């Protein structure tokens, strides 16, 4: 699982597509225990 997280982080930084970055960010936040409501709020305020 940790290897997948590291790969996602690397892909997030390497991607130039903001939509892809946001999707990866959402996956990473969810894996850290954020609720979907918290993630949605983070994306609407940033």
Secondary structure, 3 states (H helix, E strand, C coil): CHHHHHHHHHHHHHCCCHHHHHHHHHHHHHHCCCCHHHHHHHHHHC
